[in-house]
């Protein structure tokens, strides 16, 4: 375990072959075989060396004058990316969560999970400041494992777990895409065909190599960019779609037309699946390391995180409460289907398309980037637009979307798929694992003073939340499956509400 003591600033020899040098104006910057590393570490901060083994170097480097600039994100761009990535799926299931567990418990749980997930995001930022070469949970797992001689195993395990999670979320976006297209077309085409169309659309938008393009897709188009970007902002698309749903249900189903439950009595399985859907609403953490690695100024991370937490929590509370109050206990999931008028419902789903697609593209980028660096890390193909590098990127992005397509068709119930994703992955990436990282960083000083003892309790709680979400979430998903909560996979039948 790493204590709160200064660590060596000289990395071992190996694939990373890092050496630390002074930068003019203060700070330490790492240099690798391709040039200068992306992050400047403050003078008063401690860092630890990158792994020494040859395989899978943990990060890429950048050389002045290279064609691909990976470190171009402003903090507000990163915040917008994370909003588009997080809100798109989370907000669609929350009104049905309130209908399941009741209004008061639902509001309390949304606020509680928001606070805990926001704090865990700060822990991830603190961890990357201490270990600035970390670009994925795989790299973070290596740091944890090296103290017991299992760095390589932990890197492989956590890296692949992160990638599998992201592919599952990509599958959720493809599933949402099929619901959208079935709604818009009055279910005129086989659902599998719509999923195949979505596969091609998502894959083509994943061909750019950096997240800067995703930030423009997430917020606004730019005429200066040569890549054909959507004209509508992803964030504004989901915001507009949700507000249209709110207005429509308010007009069509005024308060008093259905009973509203402040609290509910219900079985454990349905209750805990509802809890996992709230956790999904704050599940962007698996992408956080990758987003931080593309910051112009890594120290701006708290600003981006604050923008994310304020926007998504406010939107979640307003939309879920209002839609539930007006639509009543039969509110569907995804919530955009709650609109009473068929014509309005189509308009709402049409407006939501940018967010459905772009958020999936962000997850696809992070998953593909991890695999790409596993294959080409430490070579010129990472930072130059070589034929081999381009072919590798295109092939990897296509492969991950094919896997996501298989997942979407194999688990075709929206809430059940989200519940499984939460139990297997969100429980650890958003809660359990950040708690472990804090305990690792501050081992030996957990109870140094009152503040440190309170933080110890907070991070221990994060770990317990992750453990409970994983164990009971898997149990609830199995119960729902056994009780017939699934529909026929690989079916042409419409999944539109």
Secondary structure by P-SEA (a helix, b strand, c coil): ccccccccccccccccbbbbbbcccbbbbbbcccccccccccccbbbbbcccccccccccccccccccccccccaaaaaaaaaaaccccccccaaaaaaacccaaaaaaaaaaaaaaaaaaaaaaaaaaaccccccaaaaaaaaacccccaaaaaaaaaaaaaaaaaaaaaaaaaaaaaaaaaaacccccaaaaaaaaaaaaaaaaccccaaaaaaaacccccccccccccccaaaaaaaaaaaaaaaaaaacccccbbbbcbbbbcaaaaaaaaaaaaaaaccccaaaaaaaacccccaaaaaaaaaaaaaaaaaaaaaaaaaaacccccccccccccccaaaaaaaaaaacccccaaaaaaaaaaaaaaaaaacccccccccccaaaaaaaaaaaaaaaaaaaaaaaacccaaaaaaaaaacccccccccaaaaaaaaaacccccccaaaaaaaaaaaaaaaaaaaaaaaaaaaaaaaaaacccccccccccccc
